[in-house]
Amino acid sequence: MQVSDTSSMSANAAASAAAGSSRTDGPSFQDLLSQLQDFASGNIGDAMFNQILAQLGITKEQLDQMSPADREKIEAKVRELMKKEVAEKVDQNLQAQQQVQAPQAAAASASATGTQSGSSGSQHRPRSIDVMV
């Protein structure tokens, strides 16, 4: 019986240690909440700027500590990447709209064609058949 008590105690200790280590491995809930609030309160341009800056492996603090010349180079690169990303998203949206509109246009065209052929078909008179006796 003591063995099971010891094993349950060690399992609880391991779980507590794992839970405790997971709290210190990453950002805390409060840190994440603060980042989310900052993101939500900022404008899209700032968020996009910070995202691309992070993709380049540079933090906002590192950017602030750079010389004006280096900072301008990084900011120009980020602006260029932002323009590309916006252009790509605009292209994707246009393509998505075209994919939605194309079937609708085809259906409208087919409907109009079907109506015309149906009305023109009713205008035809039956053909006479010559029968030789």
C-alpha positions in Angstrom: 0.0 0.0 0.0 2.9 2.3 0.7 4.2 1.8 -2.9 0.9 3.0 -4.4 0.9 6.0 -2.0 4.5 6.9 -3.0 3.7 6.5 -6.7 0.7 8.7 -6.5 2.7 11.3 -4.6 5.4 11.2 -7.2 2.9 11.4 -10.0 1.3 14.5 -8.3 4.7 16.0 -7.8 5.6 15.4 -11.4 2.3 17.0 -12.5 2.9 20.0 -10.3 6.4 20.4 -11.6 5.2 20.2 -15.2 2.5 22.7 -14.5 5.0 25.0 -12.8 7.5 24.7 -15.6 5.0 25.4 -18.3 4.1 28.7 -16.6 7.7 29.9 -16.8 8.4 28.6 -20.2 6.3 31.0 -22.2 4.6 34.4 -21.7 2.1 34.7 -18.9 -1.6 35.0 -19.5 -1.4 38.7 -18.5 1.4 39.3 -21.0 -0.6 37.7 -23.8 -3.7 39.6 -22.8 -1.7 42.9 -22.8 -0.4 42.1 -26.3 -3.9 41.3 -27.5 -5.3 44.6 -26.1 -2.4 46.5 -27.7 -3.1 44.8 -31.0 -6.8 45.5 -30.8 -6.4 49.1 -29.9 -3.8 49.8 -32.5 -4.5 50.4 -36.2 -4.0 47.7 -38.9 -1.0 49.5 -40.3 0.8 49.4 -37.0 0.0 45.7 -36.5 1.1 44.8 -40.0 4.4 46.8 -39.5 5.1 45.0 -36.2 4.3 41.6 -37.8 6.6 42.2 -40.7 9.3 43.5 -38.4 9.0 40.3 -36.4 9.3 38.3 -39.6 12.6 40.0 -40.2 13.7 39.0 -36.7 13.7 42.5 -35.3 11.9 43.7 -32.2 10.4 47.2 -31.8 13.0 47.8 -29.0 15.9 46.8 -31.3 14.5 49.1 -34.0 14.3 52.0 -31.6 18.0 51.5 -30.6 19.3 51.5 -34.2 21.1 54.4 -35.8 18.8 56.7 -37.9 20.4 55.4 -41.1 19.9 51.7 -40.2 16.4 52.4 -38.9 15.4 54.1 -42.1 16.7 51.1 -44.1 14.7 48.7 -42.0 11.6 50.9 -42.2 11.9 51.1 -46.0 12.2 47.3 -46.2 9.1 46.9 -44.0 7.1 49.4 -46.0 8.1 47.6 -49.2 7.0 44.2 -47.8 3.7 45.8 -46.5 2.9 47.0 -50.0 3.6 43.6 -51.5 1.4 41.9 -48.9 -1.4 44.3 -49.4 -1.2 43.9 -53.2 -1.3 40.1 -52.8 -4.3 40.3 -50.6 -6.1 42.6 -53.0 -5.3 40.2 -55.9 -6.6 37.2 -53.8 -9.8 39.1 -53.0 -10.3 40.0 -56.7 -9.8 36.4 -57.8 -12.2 35.2 -55.1 -14.8 37.7 -56.3 -14.3 36.6 -59.9 -14.7 33.0 -59.0 -18.0 33.8 -57.3 -19.2 36.0 -60.1 -18.2 33.8 -63.0 -20.7 31.0 -62.1 -23.4 33.6 -61.4 -22.8 35.2 -64.8 -22.8 31.9 -66.6 -26.0 30.9 -64.9 -27.6 34.2 -65.9 -26.4 33.8 -69.4 -27.7 30.2 -69.6 -31.0 31.3 -68.2 -31.3 34.1 -70.8 -30.2 31.8 -73.6 -32.7 29.2 -72.5 -35.5 31.8 -72.5 -34.6 33.0 -76.0 -34.4 29.5 -77.5 -37.7 28.6 -75.8 -39.4 31.6 -77.2 -37.9 31.2 -80.7 -38.9 27.6 -80.7 -42.5 28.4 -80.3 -42.4 30.7 -83.4 -41.5 27.8 -85.8 -44.4 26.3 -87.8 -44.4 22.6 -88.2 -42.8 21.4 -91.4 -44.8 19.8 -94.1 -43.8 16.4 -95.1 -44.1 15.3 -98.7 -45.3 11.8 -99.1 -45.2 10.1 -102.4 -47.9 7.5 -102.9 
